[in-house]
Each structure stands twice: as structure tokens, then as C-alpha cells.
């Protein structure tokens, strides 16, 4: 899923230093919509899956 980097998006949407998992999830969701230069890391994907699973149980 590699594509060209969206430099303007990246320059205005930096990942915060020491970002919490919710911040990382939000950043990567936005990144998928606006850039897609690289895949979402597995650790973040797994955290997203856990959140979805919790919502399905409730």
C-alpha cells in the first residue's frame, strides 16, 4: 500500500512526542485518509481491534 508521501499533510500533522495510544490511533486514522505513504503499525492496529471488540461486546 505504498504511495507518494503527502508532504503538506505531514508538515502540518506531526505525531506528538510521547503520544498516548489514543493520540496515535487518531493520527494514523487521519494519516490513512490523507497520505497513505506507509501502513499503520501492527501495535496500533491491534489497539484499534481491541477497541472495536470491546464495543461489540457492550
C-alpha positions in Angstrom: 0.0 0.0 0.0 2.9 2.3 -0.6 2.2 5.6 -2.3 3.7 9.0 -2.6 4.1 11.0 0.6 1.7 13.9 1.1 4.4 16.4 2.3 2.0 19.2 3.1 -0.2 17.0 5.3 2.9 15.6 7.1 4.4 19.0 7.7 1.2 20.2 9.5 0.3 17.0 11.3 3.2 15.8 13.3 2.8 13.0 15.8 3.2 14.4 19.3 6.3 13.3 21.2 5.4 10.6 23.7 1.9 10.3 22.1 -0.6 8.2 24.0 -2.2 5.3 22.2 -5.5 7.2 21.6 -3.4 10.0 20.0 -1.5 7.5 17.9 -4.7 5.9 16.8 -6.3 9.2 15.8 -3.1 10.3 14.0 -3.0 7.0 12.0 -6.7 7.1 11.1 -6.2 10.6 9.7 -3.0 9.5 8.0 -4.8 6.7 6.2 -7.3 9.3 4.9 -4.8 11.9 3.8 -1.5 10.3 2.9 -1.1 6.5 3.0 2.6 6.6 2.4 3.1 3.7 4.8 0.9 1.2 6.6 -0.4 1.6 10.2 2.0 -0.1 12.6 0.8 -3.5 13.9 0.8 -2.3 17.5 -1.7 0.5 16.6 -3.8 -1.9 14.5 -4.1 -4.3 17.5 -5.1 -1.5 19.8 -7.8 -0.4 17.3 -9.0 -4.0 17.1 -9.3 -4.2 20.9 -11.4 -1.1 21.0 -13.7 -2.5 18.3 -14.0 -5.8 20.1 -15.0 -4.0 23.4 -17.7 -2.1 21.6 -19.1 -5.2 20.0 -19.3 -6.9 23.5 -21.1 -3.9 25.1 
